[in-house]
C-alpha cells in the first residue's frame, strides 16, 4: 500500500472513531487498570510461566549472558524491539514500585495487587542478576543497531545478544544510580507485601546500597559507549534520585545529608522522564518535607514549580496543552510525559489534601482538587475521552491502535506460525503490512497523537504507535486512584 493510500484509510478510520468514542463517565477504569498491568506479560524476555496470559508470546532469549558467562536471562524488552536496556528498565521498576508504595491498597482493592507485584518482580529478579561485583553492572543485552536493522520476533530472533557492562574503569553512573533507586524502592514494596519471602526485600536494599556506592564513587557518564538511551541530562539527577529512594527505604541520616549537601544540583524541570529525574525526586522528597523534614524545602519549592509550569490555568505555564486538552511536550512518544506528569500531579494532590495546603502559581491559587482533575483529564484523554474518540491503550475500548510498532505483536505468534521471518523478510512482510497486527498486545499505551490531536495508526510511525515499559508504570497507580475515588 502506498503512503497516500495509507493516509486515506487512516483518515476514514478517524471519522468512524470520532462518532463512537468514550466520555469520561463511560470509561471502565477497572478494566484499564487490569490491562495496563497485563501489558508487561507481552514484554517478557526469558522462559514464560504456566500462568502467562498474553499467550501469543513464547520463550525467548534463553541464553542471554552466555557470551560473558553470566545468567542475564529475564527482564523486559523495553519497547517494540528485542533489546534489554538497563536504564529504562530500572526506571520502569522504580515507577512501578512508587505506584505500589503509594496506591497499593487501591490496586489491591481492584484485585490487581498480585499481578502488579509479579510485574515488578520480573524486573527486580533481573536487576539482581545484573548487579555483578561491587564495581560492576550489566546494563544491556542485545545490539541496538543490529536489532533495529531487523524485524524479527524475539522467540526465534537471530540478532546479536551481546552483553554490555559498566565498571570502575568504564563507569556508568546513570544506569547504576537508577538501578539503586529501583532496588531501594522495590525493597519497600516487597517488605510490605511479599510476606512469604521476608529476605527478598533485605537482599534488594543490600544490593541497592552496593550499586549506589559504585555509582557515586566511580562517577562518569556511560554516554561514550551508549548508542541508545544516552543520558543528555548528565548523572547528577540519577545520584539524587538514588539517594532519595535510599533515604525513603532506610531512613538513614547519611542519605538525607547527601540530599541536603547536594541540593544545589537540583533544578526546575517541566518534564519527568527516564533521562531526567529532577521533577520526580522533588515530588518524592516533598512528602518528607510535609512530614516535617524542613531541610528539604528547596526540593518542595521546585516540585511546586513543576506543577505551576504544567497546569493549564497557571500564569506560569510553560508547556503546550492541545485544543483537546492533552499535555504536549515532545512529538516523539509524548504519552510518556503525560503518564509521568499524571503520577506527579496525583501524588502532590494527595500531599496537599493531607496537609490542608494549596499551591500559589504567580498569584493564582490551586487546590488539591485542581491537581486531581488535571491528572484525571490526562488519563481520560489517553483512554478515549478525546477529539478522536479513541483509546490509545491497545485492547481497551472499542477503538484503539491496531498497528502497534512492535516486532512480536506484528508477526504471527510462533505457536501458530513457525515460519522464520528474518531481518529483511520481516520488514517486507510484516513491518510494511497495511493490516492490523496478528497479535493484540493488550494494555500497551502508545506514543499518542500529535500536537493537533491527530493520530495515524501506522506501524511505520514509531514516534506515535510505539509503546514503552515506562509509560504504563506511572499510569497504573493513577488509574487505581481514580477508580477508588469514583467508587
Helices and strands as residue ranges (DSSP letters): H 3-18, G 24-26, H 29-38, G 39-43, G 66-68, E 84-85, H 86-109, H 113-130, E 136-141, H 144-148, G 154-156, E 163-167, H 173-193, H 198-217, G 223-225, H 236-250, H 253-261, G 263-265, H 278-290, G 294-296, H 297-310, E 320-321, E 327-328, H 335-355, E 359-361, E 364-366, H 368-383, H 407-410, H 423-426, I 427-431, H 462-465, H 469-486
